[in-house]
Amino acid sequence: MDISIAIDFDNIENNIENNIENNKKTNVIEQIKEDIVFLFFNLTRKHKETSVFELKMYFMNVLDLLKKKYKNSSQSNSSCIDNSEIRQYLGLLIRLIIHTRDNTYGKGEHEISYMLIHCLYQYFPILAIFIVKRILVYGNGNGNGIGCWRDIKYLCEYISQNSLRRSNDSFIHQSLEIMNNQLRKDLTMVCSGGNYSKYSISNVAKWIPRENKHFSWLFDKLVLNWFGFSMYVGPENRELPPVFDKYRRLYRKKINSMNIFLDTTEIKQCSRELDKIIPENVSKYTLMKQSSLYFDSVSIDGSESLYVYNQKMICNKNFEKYFEQDFFELKTKKIIDNREPGIHVGHGDSHRLFADLPISYFIKQAFLLYKNPTMDGFDKKVSILNKQWDIFYGDFFHRFLSINREHREQYIIPVLDISQSNQWLDSESFYVGLGIAILIALINDGDFNKRFMCIDNLPTWVALDKTDIFSIVSTVFDLIKSRNSTYANFYSAIDLIKNTVIETDIDKSFVDKIKIVILSDFDNIDGRFYNNLVHRFIRNEYWDENLDIHMDIDNLIKLDEYFIPHFTFWNLSKKQVIPIPCSYKQPKTKLLSGFSPSVLTDFFANIENIHDSPYEFMVSILYTHRYDFIDEYLSKIIID
């Protein structure tokens, strides 16, 4: 037998095995990438528990895959992906969690983030604890925080409702210990006698659960931990220490003393000292949730004493002075001008500037005024809202300029879904979509400046003649109040865009610069949605009826005779989990989701990378230096 032939057969066999392993590796990595893009596109607040559960299962499947590959890689050399790749994609997943929760530069989501963190704890508990600590302390006190101390009690509530151990889950106990440790640090600083302000400490005392409230079970566990008892002892098994009431009282006094130092608004409300509320010390959260402090007319009724009425009057007047024109023009302008480009204001100023309020707040308040033009103090309330919007938009525009330093012209067409489907259950999705469309329209250039498109069964251009938020919202609602279509015909929107391009006699090559941003809940779409839109655009623009509707989009893009706009799909669905409308590696497309204007900042920061795929776009967002502490930590616990 010829030995050389035998050797050749061995090489062939080895090559086959290597190809199989490489294919396995490629398939695993491709699946991980697609799954992470799918999650990035869908991780927003959801009304339906079934939708949250579906996302939970999806996320746990990815974690399970990475966990198994990690175990296999440590046991043998046969794993199809190595530790460096496991660390890379696990790091990307954790960055996704952080970005989902990030109050300042991410989506700012709460409940869905708690689900992700709890899932991570079940596979990588050390990582989950690390994340909880970092999101609470990162940027603490300078307005650039990722999370807040409010997260702890709601995270614990989520865990107790979804853990087999209920309220005795160890993750709850570790989270509460983090809370008490911070309280000790704050008390030590305040009691040291130094010249400290409220901004020198955290606001953990404000968010510690209270007795006899919904979270009283957490209060008891915090008391037990504070005085050195096991948190596994609790009211449910009646094994509380005999002197527990004394411990409750002592702990409560510590919390109250810290809240007095913090000048917590709620303490003054409970003690009926509304006249002592200092407007500039009111947090943005309280300002948004309790607009009655300054936005409602004060009247007396039979259920209130004259004293309470006078308290409300004084509080109202204090806020009215706070909102006077000279304050907004002088003090606010000074703060904005002294800020670094792209950096949010500090903890003590964020509420003053209204820059970090959700965009839905402005649209909702404007709509309430639009519906009630005869309400008391109408003109004053419109003026206050417009001033708040000026600050919000000014801050956003300031960040946009810091991103667009070369002042490139932007040709973006926001397409807003105004169908009834997009307003189902509540109107937040619609309010956010409208707010984003307005922001894009105001900074647009050329023929698209101050214009966006509304779409239900028919598309309509909206032109913004004024820039104050009340006038803009009034214009939009005047337009759509008589329309009640249940679906959005996106293909008719493509037709209208094509006709606009033709009517303005724009060179076809200019189409390549156009960016279409579709803002919708994307009800009833499938994975070919993008392909169908592009084919529709090409057939209509070039009247090429012979174009093969099944031709691969990548091949179309390569054809010199076809110019295709860049598409961004912005998911605003609070109802259901949406299939991604294109391949995760499709060029010239972006996938976004969320209700925070910070997501729009992400869009503009990467807008010039027009050939990026959804995966590349997502990576460019998540790999911000802000989250680099994740990779530093992973490199210590997952060794190559």
FIRO-343659 format. One line per field, with one value per residue (C-alpha): x, y, z; residue in three letters. Coordinates in steps of 0.5 Angstrom, whole numbers, plus 500, padded with zeros to 3 digits. Each point is the difference from the previous one (the first is absolute). Layout:
% residues N
u [X  ...]
v [Y  ...]
w [Z  ...]
residu [ALA  ...]
//
This chain:
% residues 640
u [500  503  501  499  493  498  503  496  494  502  500  494  497  503  498  492  501  502  495  495  502  501  493  498  503  498  493  500  503  495  494  503  501  493  497  503  498  493  500  503  494  495  502  495  494  495  493  499  503  500  505  504  500  502  506  502  500  504  505  501  501  506  503  499  504  506  500  500  506  503  500  502  506  503  499  503  502  495  495  498  502  505  500  502  494  496  502  499  492  499  503  495  494  502  501  493  497  504  498  493  500  504  496  505  503  495  493  499  495  499  495  503  507  499  497  507  504  496  501  508  500  498  505  506  498  507  499  493  502  505  496  495  505  503  493  499  507  502  499  497  499  502  494  503  497  498  495  498  498  493  502  501  493  497  506  498  493  501  505  495  494  504  505  499  502  496  502  505  504  508  500  495  504  506  497  497  507  503  494  502  507  499  496  505  505  495  499  507  502  494  502  507  499  503  497  496  494  494  504  506  496  495  492  500  496  495  498  501  493  496  496  492  501  500  508  499  503  507  500  500  506  504  499  502  506  502  500  503  495  499  495  497  496  494  493  498  502  499  507  502  504  496  503  499  495  506  504  495  499  508  501  494  503  506  496  496  507  503  494  499  508  498  494  495  494  496  501  498  494  498  501  496  505  499  502  507  501  506  499  507  501  494  503  498  496  496  499  497  496  497  499  494  505  501  495  493  496  499  493  497  495  496  505  506  501  502  507  501  497  505  506  498  500  507  503  496  503  507  500  497  506  505  497  500  503  507  502  499  504  505  502  498  504  506  500  499  506  505  499  504  497  496  500  494  499  502  496  498  498  496  494  501  501  494  505  500  492  497  498  493  499  500  496  495  499  499  495  496  501  497  494  498  501  495  504  502  507  500  505  505  500  501  506  503  500  503  506  501  500  505  505  499  501  506  503  499  502  506  502  498  505  506  498  500  506  501  493  498  494  494  495  495  493  497  494  495  495  493  496  495  505  505  496  497  500  503  503  507  503  496  502  508  499  498  505  506  497  499  508  502  496  502  508  499  503  497  494  498  501  495  496  498  495  494  497  494  496  503  506  500  506  500  503  502  499  502  505  496  498  493  499  503  496  494  501  501  494  496  502  499  494  495  504  499  503  502  506  506  502  507  500  496  505  506  495  500  507  502  495  503  507  497  496  506  505  505  506  499  506  498  495  506  501  493  498  493  499  493  497  495  498  501  493  500  507  504  508  499  497  506  501  493  501  506  497  494  505  504  494  497  506  502  494  504  494  504  504  500  497  504  507  504  501  507  501  495  504  506  497  502  493  497  500  497  499  502  495  499  495  498  496  495  496  497  496  504  506  502  504  506  498  506  507  504  506  496  504  497  495  499  496  498  495  498  497  506  503  507  498  499  507  503  497  503  507  500  496  506  501  495  502  500  496  495  505  506  496  498  507  502  495  501  508  500  506  494  499  508  500  496  506  505  496  499  507  501  495  501  507  502]
v [500  507  504  506  499  498  506  504  497  502  507  500  497  505  506  497  500  507  502  497  504  506  500  498  506  505  497  501  507  502  498  504  506  500  498  506  505  497  502  507  501  498  502  505  500  495  500  493  495  495  505  500  493  499  505  496  494  502  504  493  496  505  499  493  499  504  497  493  502  503  494  495  505  499  492  499  503  498  506  503  507  502  504  507  499  498  506  505  498  499  507  502  498  503  507  498  500  506  504  498  503  506  506  505  497  494  498  501  494  497  494  497  501  496  494  500  501  494  496  501  499  493  498  505  502  504  504  502  503  503  504  502  503  504  502  503  504  502  507  501  507  503  499  494  494  494  498  503  497  499  494  496  499  499  495  496  500  497  495  498  499  496  496  493  503  506  505  496  500  501  506  504  499  502  506  503  499  505  505  500  500  507  502  499  504  506  500  500  506  504  498  502  507  502  506  495  502  495  499  497  494  495  500  493  502  503  493  496  496  503  496  498  501  496  498  500  492  503  506  494  496  507  501  493  500  507  497  494  495  495  502  493  502  503  502  494  495  504  500  507  502  502  507  501  506  504  498  503  506  501  499  504  506  499  500  507  503  499  502  507  501  498  505  495  503  494  501  507  498  494  506  505  505  501  507  498  496  503  500  499  494  496  494  499  494  503  506  496  495  506  506  502  503  506  498  500  506  500  499  499  495  497  494  505  505  507  499  495  504  506  495  498  507  502  494  502  507  497  496  506  504  495  499  508  502  503  494  495  505  502  494  495  503  500  493  498  504  497  493  496  497  494  500  500  505  498  497  506  504  494  502  507  499  495  498  492  500  495  503  497  504  507  496  498  507  503  496  501  507  499  497  505  507  503  497  505  503  497  506  499  492  501  505  495  494  504  502  493  498  505  498  493  501  505  494  495  505  501  493  499  506  496  494  503  504  501  502  495  501  496  497  496  498  498  496  500  494  504  493  498  494  505  503  494  499  507  505  500  497  505  506  497  499  507  503  497  502  507  500  497  505  506  498  498  504  501  498  496  506  500  494  493  495  497  494  496  497  506  504  508  505  504  507  503  508  501  497  501  493  502  503  494  495  504  499  493  499  504  496  493  501  498  494  493  495  493  499  503  500  501  498  506  504  498  502  507  500  498  505  506  498  500  507  503  498  497  496  493  499  505  494  497  505  500  497  497  499  496  501  495  494  496  496  494  500  494  499  502  507  504  496  502  507  501  496  505  506  497  498  507  504  497  497  494  495  494  501  493  501  494  503  500  507  500  498  506  505  498  502  507  502  499  505  498  504  498  497  501  496  502  495  504  494  499  494  494  498  502  496  504  502  498  496  502  501  504  506  507  499  501  497  505  499  504  506  504  506  497  495  506  502  493  501  506  498  494  504  500  493  499  493  497  494  499  496  505  506  497  498  507  503  494  501  507  501  501  493  498  498  494  497  502  495  495  499  499  494  497  498  498]
w [500  498  507  497  498  507  502  495  503  507  498  497  506  504  495  501  507  500  496  504  506  496  498  507  503  494  501  508  499  495  504  506  496  497  507  503  494  501  508  498  496  505  507  502  505  499  502  499  504  495  496  506  501  492  501  506  497  494  505  504  494  498  507  500  494  502  507  497  495  506  503  494  499  507  500  493  494  495  501  494  503  505  506  497  495  506  504  494  499  507  501  494  504  507  496  497  507  502  494  501  507  499  502  497  494  499  499  508  500  507  501  493  503  507  496  496  507  503  494  500  508  498  495  503  507  501  494  502  507  496  496  505  504  494  497  507  501  493  499  507  502  493  496  496  503  497  505  507  507  498  496  506  503  493  498  507  498  493  503  506  495  495  504  503  507  500  505  503  493  502  494  504  506  497  496  507  503  494  502  508  498  496  506  505  496  499  508  501  495  503  507  499  501  494  495  496  495  498  494  503  502  496  501  502  506  496  497  506  501  505  506  498  493  494  501  508  499  497  506  505  496  500  508  501  496  503  507  498  499  495  495  499  506  499  501  496  505  506  503  500  506  506  500  493  501  503  494  495  504  500  493  498  504  496  493  502  502  494  496  504  498  492  501  497  497  502  507  500  496  506  505  496  500  492  501  502  494  496  492  498  505  497  496  493  502  505  495  495  504  504  495  505  504  495  494  503  502  508  503  506  501  506  502  501  505  499  502  495  495  502  500  492  498  503  497  493  501  501  494  496  502  498  493  499  493  503  504  494  495  505  505  495  494  505  502  493  497  506  498  496  494  500  508  504  506  507  505  503  493  496  503  499  493  498  495  503  500  495  494  501  505  496  495  505  503  494  498  506  499  493  502  506  497  505  507  505  499  493  497  506  499  493  501  506  495  494  505  502  493  498  506  498  492  502  503  495  494  504  501  492  498  505  496  493  500  493  499  495  497  502  495  505  499  506  498  506  501  502  500  505  501  502  506  502  508  501  496  503  493  496  504  500  493  499  504  496  494  502  502  494  496  503  499  493  494  493  497  507  505  505  496  502  497  504  497  501  494  497  500  502  500  507  499  507  499  507  505  507  502  501  493  497  504  498  493  500  504  495  495  502  505  494  498  504  495  504  496  497  492  500  492  499  504  495  494  503  502  493  497  504  497  493  501  503  494  505  496  501  504  505  502  503  505  503  506  502  507  501  507  502  504  493  501  496  496  498  499  492  502  498  494  498  501  496  494  501  500  494  496  501  499  494  497  500  500  497  506  504  506  503  498  506  503  501  492  499  504  496  493  498  497  507  505  507  506  507  504  508  503  507  504  505  501  508  498  496  498  493  495  497  494  496  501  506  495  494  498  500  506  507  506  506  505  507  502  502  496  502  495  494  503  498  493  499  502  495  495  495  500  495  498  507  501  506  504  498  502  507  501  499  505  505  500  503  505  505  501  499  508  497  496  505  505  495  499  507  501  493  498  493]
residu [MET  ASP  ILE  SER  ILE  ALA  ILE  ASP  PHE  ASP  ASN  ILE  GLU  ASN  ASN  ILE  GLU  ASN  ASN  ILE  GLU  ASN  ASN  LYS  LYS  THR  ASN  VAL  ILE  GLU  GLN  ILE  LYS  GLU  ASP  ILE  VAL  PHE  LEU  PHE  PHE  ASN  LEU  THR  ARG  LYS  HIS  LYS  GLU  THR  SER  VAL  PHE  GLU  LEU  LYS  MET  TYR  PHE  MET  ASN  VAL  LEU  ASP  LEU  LEU  LYS  LYS  LYS  TYR  LYS  ASN  SER  SER  GLN  SER  ASN  SER  SER  CYS  ILE  ASP  ASN  SER  GLU  ILE  ARG  GLN  TYR  LEU  GLY  LEU  LEU  ILE  ARG  LEU  ILE  ILE  HIS  THR  ARG  ASP  ASN  THR  TYR  GLY  LYS  GLY  GLU  HIS  GLU  ILE  SER  TYR  MET  LEU  ILE  HIS  CYS  LEU  TYR  GLN  TYR  PHE  PRO  ILE  LEU  ALA  ILE  PHE  ILE  VAL  LYS  ARG  ILE  LEU  VAL  TYR  GLY  ASN  GLY  ASN  GLY  ASN  GLY  ILE  GLY  CYS  TRP  ARG  ASP  ILE  LYS  TYR  LEU  CYS  GLU  TYR  ILE  SER  GLN  ASN  SER  LEU  ARG  ARG  SER  ASN  ASP  SER  PHE  ILE  HIS  GLN  SER  LEU  GLU  ILE  MET  ASN  ASN  GLN  LEU  ARG  LYS  ASP  LEU  THR  MET  VAL  CYS  SER  GLY  GLY  ASN  TYR  SER  LYS  TYR  SER  ILE  SER  ASN  VAL  ALA  LYS  TRP  ILE  PRO  ARG  GLU  ASN  LYS  HIS  PHE  SER  TRP  LEU  PHE  ASP  LYS  LEU  VAL  LEU  ASN  TRP  PHE  GLY  PHE  SER  MET  TYR  VAL  GLY  PRO  GLU  ASN  ARG  GLU  LEU  PRO  PRO  VAL  PHE  ASP  LYS  TYR  ARG  ARG  LEU  TYR  ARG  LYS  LYS  ILE  ASN  SER  MET  ASN  ILE  PHE  LEU  ASP  THR  THR  GLU  ILE  LYS  GLN  CYS  SER  ARG  GLU  LEU  ASP  LYS  ILE  ILE  PRO  GLU  ASN  VAL  SER  LYS  TYR  THR  LEU  MET  LYS  GLN  SER  SER  LEU  TYR  PHE  ASP  SER  VAL  SER  ILE  ASP  GLY  SER  GLU  SER  LEU  TYR  VAL  TYR  ASN  GLN  LYS  MET  ILE  CYS  ASN  LYS  ASN  PHE  GLU  LYS  TYR  PHE  GLU  GLN  ASP  PHE  PHE  GLU  LEU  LYS  THR  LYS  LYS  ILE  ILE  ASP  ASN  ARG  GLU  PRO  GLY  ILE  HIS  VAL  GLY  HIS  GLY  ASP  SER  HIS  ARG  LEU  PHE  ALA  ASP  LEU  PRO  ILE  SER  TYR  PHE  ILE  LYS  GLN  ALA  PHE  LEU  LEU  TYR  LYS  ASN  PRO  THR  MET  ASP  GLY  PHE  ASP  LYS  LYS  VAL  SER  ILE  LEU  ASN  LYS  GLN  TRP  ASP  ILE  PHE  TYR  GLY  ASP  PHE  PHE  HIS  ARG  PHE  LEU  SER  ILE  ASN  ARG  GLU  HIS  ARG  GLU  GLN  TYR  ILE  ILE  PRO  VAL  LEU  ASP  ILE  SER  GLN  SER  ASN  GLN  TRP  LEU  ASP  SER  GLU  SER  PHE  TYR  VAL  GLY  LEU  GLY  ILE  ALA  ILE  LEU  ILE  ALA  LEU  ILE  ASN  ASP  GLY  ASP  PHE  ASN  LYS  ARG  PHE  MET  CYS  ILE  ASP  ASN  LEU  PRO  THR  TRP  VAL  ALA  LEU  ASP  LYS  THR  ASP  ILE  PHE  SER  ILE  VAL  SER  THR  VAL  PHE  ASP  LEU  ILE  LYS  SER  ARG  ASN  SER  THR  TYR  ALA  ASN  PHE  TYR  SER  ALA  ILE  ASP  LEU  ILE  LYS  ASN  THR  VAL  ILE  GLU  THR  ASP  ILE  ASP  LYS  SER  PHE  VAL  ASP  LYS  ILE  LYS  ILE  VAL  ILE  LEU  SER  ASP  PHE  ASP  ASN  ILE  ASP  GLY  ARG  PHE  TYR  ASN  ASN  LEU  VAL  HIS  ARG  PHE  ILE  ARG  ASN  GLU  TYR  TRP  ASP  GLU  ASN  LEU  ASP  ILE  HIS  MET  ASP  ILE  ASP  ASN  LEU  ILE  LYS  LEU  ASP  GLU  TYR  PHE  ILE  PRO  HIS  PHE  THR  PHE  TRP  ASN  LEU  SER  LYS  LYS  GLN  VAL  ILE  PRO  ILE  PRO  CYS  SER  TYR  LYS  GLN  PRO  LYS  THR  LYS  LEU  LEU  SER  GLY  PHE  SER  PRO  SER  VAL  LEU  THR  ASP  PHE  PHE  ALA  ASN  ILE  GLU  ASN  ILE  HIS  ASP  SER  PRO  TYR  GLU  PHE  MET  VAL  SER  ILE  LEU  TYR  THR  HIS  ARG  TYR  ASP  PHE  ILE  ASP  GLU  TYR  LEU  SER  LYS  ILE  ILE  ILE  ASP]
//
